Amino acid sequence: MSRRRRRGRLRGSTLLEVALAVALLAVSGIGLVATQLSLARQGQSAAMRGQAAFVADAFAEMTVEATGGVGAADQWKARTAVLIPGSTVSNDGAGAYTSSSTVNWPARPYGPVSADARASVRCPGTSASPDSECVSLVFAR
């Protein structure tokens, strides 16, 4: 009879081990999904910054060359709105011989943001709102 009692006790401990293993696997799976989601969001953000840098560079080149004609700036502004939804492109005189080409677009918050992060301006030196992102290039005229 002592063997039967031992087997009964072992069955309960095995069930507990399986429950802990399943719980650990579930937590690990949730962490993996969260990591993949974060990587996808960061990749999308990097692609948007790359497109904005391309547009800011093209807008600066158009300003320096001044061969684009009267409607060239309007065409680039329209192209920017198509490439990056909700974006604007501008050209500001930064100094006597320099200018800056800036592309602003609405920021997409992913998750909770602290009050301190919202208070800071993400695009220093520009007139962008705290809820926007930007790419700014300074160039010589």
C-alpha positions as CSV (number, residue, x, y, z in Angstrom):
1,M,0.0,0.0,0.0
2,S,2.9,2.3,0.5
3,R,3.5,2.3,-3.3
4,R,0.0,3.4,-4.0
5,R,0.2,6.3,-1.6
6,R,3.5,7.5,-3.1
7,R,2.0,7.4,-6.7
8,G,-1.0,9.5,-5.6
9,R,1.3,12.2,-4.1
10,L,3.5,12.3,-7.2
11,R,0.5,12.9,-9.5
12,G,-0.4,16.1,-7.7
13,S,3.1,17.5,-7.8
14,T,3.4,16.7,-11.5
15,L,0.2,18.6,-12.2
16,L,1.6,21.6,-10.3
17,E,4.8,21.5,-12.4
18,V,2.8,21.4,-15.6
19,A,0.7,24.4,-14.5
20,L,3.9,26.4,-13.7
21,A,5.4,25.4,-17.0
22,V,2.3,26.5,-18.9
23,A,2.2,29.8,-17.0
24,L,5.9,30.5,-17.8
25,L,5.3,29.7,-21.4
26,A,2.4,32.1,-21.6
27,V,4.3,34.9,-20.0
28,S,7.2,34.3,-22.4
29,G,4.9,34.3,-25.4
30,I,3.3,37.6,-24.4
31,G,6.8,39.1,-24.0
32,L,7.7,37.9,-27.5
33,V,4.6,39.4,-29.0
34,A,5.2,42.7,-27.3
35,T,8.8,42.8,-28.6
36,Q,7.7,42.1,-32.2
37,L,5.1,44.8,-32.0
38,S,7.6,47.3,-30.7
39,L,10.0,46.4,-33.5
40,A,7.3,46.8,-36.1
41,R,6.4,50.2,-34.8
42,Q,10.0,51.4,-34.6
43,G,10.6,50.2,-38.2
44,Q,7.6,52.2,-39.4
45,S,8.8,55.3,-37.6
46,A,12.3,54.9,-39.1
47,A,10.8,54.6,-42.6
48,M,8.8,57.7,-42.0
49,R,11.8,59.6,-40.8
50,G,13.7,58.4,-43.9
51,Q,11.0,59.7,-46.3
52,A,10.9,63.0,-44.4
53,A,14.7,63.4,-44.8
54,F,14.4,62.7,-48.5
55,V,11.6,65.4,-48.9
56,A,13.5,67.9,-46.8
57,D,16.6,67.4,-48.9
58,A,14.7,67.7,-52.1
59,F,12.9,70.8,-50.9
60,A,16.3,72.3,-49.9
61,E,17.8,71.5,-53.3
62,M,14.8,73.1,-55.0
63,T,15.4,76.2,-53.0
64,V,19.1,76.4,-53.7
65,E,18.8,75.7,-57.4
66,A,15.7,78.0,-57.8
67,T,15.1,76.4,-61.3
68,G,11.9,74.7,-60.2
69,G,9.6,77.5,-61.2
70,V,6.8,79.1,-59.3
71,G,4.8,75.9,-58.7
72,A,7.7,73.7,-57.6
73,A,7.3,74.4,-53.9
74,D,3.5,73.7,-54.1
75,Q,4.3,70.4,-55.9
76,W,6.7,69.3,-53.2
77,K,4.2,70.3,-50.5
78,A,1.5,68.1,-52.2
79,R,4.0,65.2,-52.6
80,T,4.9,65.5,-48.9
81,A,1.3,65.2,-47.9
82,V,0.9,62.0,-49.9
83,L,4.2,60.4,-48.7
84,I,3.7,61.3,-45.0
85,P,0.0,61.8,-44.1
86,G,-0.7,65.0,-42.2
87,S,2.7,66.4,-42.9
88,T,3.9,69.9,-43.9
89,V,7.1,71.1,-45.4
90,S,8.6,74.6,-44.9
91,N,11.7,76.6,-45.6
92,D,12.9,79.1,-43.0
93,G,15.8,81.4,-43.1
94,A,18.1,80.3,-40.3
95,G,20.8,82.9,-40.7
96,A,22.4,85.4,-43.2
97,Y,23.6,82.7,-45.6
98,T,21.8,79.6,-44.3
99,S,18.2,78.3,-44.4
100,S,16.5,75.3,-43.0
101,S,14.1,72.9,-44.7
102,T,11.7,71.2,-42.2
103,V,9.2,68.5,-42.5
104,N,6.6,68.1,-39.6
105,W,4.1,65.4,-39.1
106,P,1.8,64.3,-36.3
107,A,3.4,62.0,-33.8
108,R,1.9,58.6,-33.2
109,P,2.1,57.7,-29.6
110,Y,2.5,54.1,-28.9
111,G,1.6,53.5,-25.3
112,P,1.5,55.7,-22.2
113,V,3.6,58.9,-22.3
114,S,4.6,60.7,-19.1
115,A,3.6,64.3,-18.6
116,D,7.3,65.4,-18.8
117,A,7.7,63.8,-22.3
118,R,4.6,65.7,-23.6
119,A,5.8,69.0,-22.2
120,S,9.1,68.8,-24.1
121,V,9.3,69.9,-27.7
122,R,10.4,67.0,-29.9
123,C,11.6,69.4,-32.7
124,P,13.8,72.0,-31.0
125,G,14.4,75.2,-33.0
126,T,11.2,74.8,-35.0
127,S,7.6,76.0,-34.5
128,A,6.4,72.4,-34.3
129,S,3.9,71.4,-31.6
130,P,4.9,69.0,-28.9
131,D,2.7,66.3,-30.4
132,S,4.6,66.3,-33.7
133,E,7.8,64.8,-35.1
134,C,10.1,66.5,-37.6
135,V,13.2,66.3,-39.7
136,S,15.1,69.5,-40.3
137,L,18.1,70.1,-42.6
138,V,20.2,73.3,-42.5
139,F,21.8,74.3,-45.8
140,A,23.8,77.1,-47.3
141,R,22.2,79.3,-49.9
